[in-house]
Amino acid sequence: PTASDILDIKKLIQNKTAELATIKADYLVKKREFEDYAAKRQAIKRELLEHKAYIARIRTLPPEVLGLVFLLYVDDSSQSPWTLMQVTRSWRATALFTHEIW
């Protein structure tokens, strides 16, 4: 290569290095934005699930009926009443007062 070719290649390398640095900076900004959107999305999904759970029809069941559902659940020997007690306070109370499941 001639001296002129070497100078041209060095300029090209310098320009591409600068372009790469700019692209990397843009990438990092976009990555942070994406992570922020992903976190917001997850927070909204959690909030939506909480709202749906709050109005779920199973919350309106009387404890006696819920106790019968619990009996059917633990009829399968692989299911434990302890699992039911971890759902909500009212399920815990119902499980404790449904003596047949123990």
VENNORFEN-V824081 format. One record per residue. N is the residue number from 0. RES is the residue in one small letter. PSI is psi in radians with two decimals (999 if undefined). Layout:
# VENNORFEN-V824081
((N;RES;PSI) (N;RES;PSI))
This chain:
# VENNORFEN-V824081
((0;p;2.55) (1;t;2.94) (2;a;-0.65) (3;s;-0.74) (4;d;-0.75) (5;i;-0.76) (6;l;-0.73) (7;d;-0.76) (8;i;-0.72) (9;k;-0.71) (10;k;-0.75) (11;l;-0.77) (12;i;-0.75) (13;q;-0.79) (14;n;-0.76) (15;k;-0.62) (16;t;-0.74) (17;a;-0.72) (18;e;-0.72) (19;l;-0.72) (20;a;-0.71) (21;t;-0.77) (22;i;-0.70) (23;k;-0.73) (24;a;-0.77) (25;d;-0.72) (26;y;-0.79) (27;l;-0.66) (28;v;-0.84) (29;k;-0.65) (30;k;-0.77) (31;r;-0.74) (32;e;-0.76) (33;f;-0.78) (34;e;-0.66) (35;d;-0.78) (36;y;-0.69) (37;a;-0.71) (38;a;-0.74) (39;k;-0.73) (40;r;-0.80) (41;q;-0.72) (42;a;-0.72) (43;i;-0.71) (44;k;-0.73) (45;r;-0.79) (46;e;-0.73) (47;l;-0.76) (48;l;-0.72) (49;e;-0.76) (50;h;-0.73) (51;k;-0.70) (52;a;-0.61) (53;y;-0.60) (54;i;0.18) (55;a;2.47) (56;r;-0.49) (57;i;-0.39) (58;r;-0.30) (59;t;-0.06) (60;l;2.40) (61;p;2.63) (62;p;-0.59) (63;e;-0.75) (64;v;-0.74) (65;l;-0.65) (66;g;-0.68) (67;l;-0.67) (68;v;-0.71) (69;f;-0.68) (70;l;-0.73) (71;l;-0.63) (72;y;-0.82) (73;v;-0.07) (74;d;-0.55) (75;d;2.09) (76;s;-0.27) (77;s;-0.10) (78;q;2.47) (79;s;2.47) (80;p;-0.41) (81;w;-0.57) (82;t;-0.75) (83;l;-0.60) (84;m;-0.23) (85;q;-0.04) (86;v;-1.08) (87;t;2.96) (88;r;-0.70) (89;s;-0.63) (90;w;-0.65) (91;r;-0.82) (92;a;-0.75) (93;t;-0.75) (94;a;-0.71) (95;l;-0.59) (96;f;-0.08) (97;t;1.49) (98;h;-0.48) (99;e;-0.39) (100;i;-0.19) (101;w;999))
